[in-house]
Amino acid sequence: FMWVKKSGEAVDAIDPERVLVLQYEELKLDFDTQLQRINDFLGLPKLTNAKAKAVTAECTANTMKKNGGRFKMIIRKGVVGDWQNYLDDERWKEFDRVFDKVLGGMDIAESLR
């Protein structure tokens, strides 16, 4: 959890208005909206439909695995909720306990619950 904690501390130290926090789950749920958020945050001109479609195609887990580079090693399945295949109820309760102890109250962590 330390990377989340350090990320939250960095956001607070820098200035939340100068940082765009993205969550993988949000990207998977509604990539188009998140792409628009990124575009707006960077102050770029509105993306054409063709450019948005091209970016979307390049950002899939399968494309990143196929095109490789450093992402090839860190991209797993590209699905949300895969943890359910690895954590039973007992381990998930322990995860929650540690999560709350380390990250309780941090804004950046709330969407990870």
C-alpha positions as CSV (number, residue, x, y, z in Angstrom):
1,F,0.0,0.0,0.0
2,M,3.0,2.3,0.3
3,W,2.8,3.4,-3.3
4,V,-0.8,4.6,-2.8
5,K,0.2,6.3,0.4
6,K,3.2,8.0,-1.2
7,S,1.1,9.0,-4.2
8,G,-1.5,10.6,-1.9
9,E,1.2,12.4,0.0
10,A,2.7,13.7,-3.3
11,V,-0.7,14.9,-4.5
12,D,-1.2,16.8,-1.3
13,A,2.3,18.2,-1.4
14,I,2.2,19.3,-5.0
15,D,-1.3,20.8,-5.1
16,P,-4.3,18.7,-6.0
17,E,-5.2,21.1,-8.8
18,R,-2.0,20.3,-10.5
19,V,-2.4,16.5,-10.4
20,L,-4.8,14.3,-12.3
21,V,-5.4,11.0,-10.4
22,L,-6.6,8.1,-12.6
23,Q,-7.9,4.8,-11.4
24,Y,-7.6,1.7,-13.5
25,E,-11.1,0.7,-12.7
26,E,-12.4,4.1,-13.9
27,L,-10.5,3.7,-17.2
28,K,-12.0,0.3,-17.7
29,L,-15.5,1.4,-16.8
30,D,-15.6,4.5,-19.0
31,F,-12.4,5.1,-21.0
32,D,-13.9,7.8,-23.2
33,T,-14.8,10.0,-20.2
34,Q,-11.3,9.4,-18.6
35,L,-9.6,10.2,-21.9
36,Q,-11.5,13.5,-22.0
37,R,-10.4,14.2,-18.4
38,I,-6.8,13.6,-19.4
39,N,-7.2,15.8,-22.5
40,D,-8.9,18.6,-20.5
41,F,-6.3,18.4,-17.7
42,L,-3.5,18.8,-20.3
43,G,-5.2,21.7,-21.9
44,L,-5.2,20.1,-25.3
45,P,-7.7,20.9,-28.1
46,K,-10.8,18.6,-28.2
47,L,-9.9,15.2,-29.7
48,T,-11.6,14.4,-33.0
49,N,-13.6,11.1,-33.0
50,A,-10.8,9.5,-35.2
51,K,-8.1,10.5,-32.7
52,A,-10.1,9.4,-29.7
53,K,-10.8,6.1,-31.4
54,A,-7.0,5.6,-32.2
55,V,-6.0,6.4,-28.7
56,T,-8.6,4.0,-27.3
57,A,-7.4,1.2,-29.6
58,E,-3.7,1.8,-28.5
59,C,-4.6,1.7,-24.8
60,T,-6.1,-1.7,-24.5
61,A,-4.4,-4.3,-22.4
62,N,-4.1,-6.6,-25.5
63,T,-2.5,-3.9,-27.6
64,M,0.0,-3.0,-24.8
65,K,0.8,-6.7,-24.4
66,K,1.2,-7.2,-28.1
67,N,3.3,-4.1,-28.7
68,G,5.2,-4.9,-25.6
69,G,8.1,-2.9,-24.4
70,R,8.1,-2.5,-20.6
71,F,4.3,-2.9,-20.4
72,K,4.5,-6.5,-21.6
73,M,5.9,-7.6,-18.3
74,I,3.3,-5.8,-16.0
75,I,0.1,-6.2,-17.9
76,R,-1.8,-9.2,-16.7
77,K,-5.4,-9.9,-17.8
78,G,-6.7,-6.3,-18.0
79,V,-9.8,-7.1,-16.1
80,V,-11.4,-5.5,-13.0
81,G,-12.1,-7.6,-10.0
82,D,-9.6,-10.4,-10.8
83,W,-8.6,-10.4,-7.1
84,Q,-11.7,-12.5,-6.4
85,N,-9.9,-15.4,-8.1
86,Y,-7.1,-15.2,-5.5
87,L,-8.5,-13.9,-2.2
88,D,-11.0,-15.8,-0.1
89,D,-13.2,-13.9,2.4
90,E,-10.7,-14.4,5.2
91,R,-7.8,-12.9,3.2
92,W,-10.0,-10.1,1.9
93,K,-10.9,-9.2,5.5
94,E,-7.2,-9.1,6.4
95,F,-6.6,-7.0,3.3
96,D,-9.3,-4.5,4.4
97,R,-7.8,-4.4,7.9
98,V,-4.3,-3.5,6.7
99,F,-5.8,-1.1,4.1
100,D,-7.6,0.8,6.8
101,K,-4.6,0.9,9.0
102,V,-2.2,2.2,6.4
103,L,-4.5,4.3,4.1
104,G,-7.5,5.1,6.3
105,G,-8.7,8.6,5.5
106,M,-6.6,9.2,2.5
107,D,-8.7,10.7,-0.3
108,I,-6.7,9.0,-3.0
109,A,-7.4,5.6,-1.6
110,E,-11.1,5.8,-1.1
111,S,-12.0,4.7,-4.6
112,L,-9.9,1.6,-4.1
113,R,-12.3,0.2,-1.5
